Amino acid sequence: MTDKICIKNLTIDCEIGVYDEERGRTQPLCFDIELSTDLSASSKTDSLSDTVDYFELTTKIVTAVKKSHFQLIESLAEHVVDICLHESKISSVNITLKKPMALNCFGAEVSINVTRNKKV
């Protein structure tokens, strides 16, 4: 059985982009993160130690993203995946990363979706 913890609409300002007009300033990115884990133990024990501490994980992600200086959202998404899969109770992660300002002049946004499984 695989259960899910979902972190939705996590918006973080960071410096990201290829073009000169993107560098040297921050812009918002929006993350939807789906963590696959087994919630059966924590649902019985009601103990944080039996589940993923999503507050602690989110804090790690926000800190890492704010400090990052990637050019591509693909690279940043992979970095966030690595942070998530470093947690022992997470077996896989699915991230949708939106960059709303990327195509703002066209009234559109860009997003990518990345799914990775923990290597055993």
Secondary structure by P-SEA (a helix, b strand, c coil): cbbbbbbccbbbbbbbbcccccccbbbbbbbbbbbbccaaaaaaacccccccaaaaaaaaaaaaaaacccccaaaaaaaaaaaaaccccccbbbbbbbbccccccccbbbbbbbbbcccc
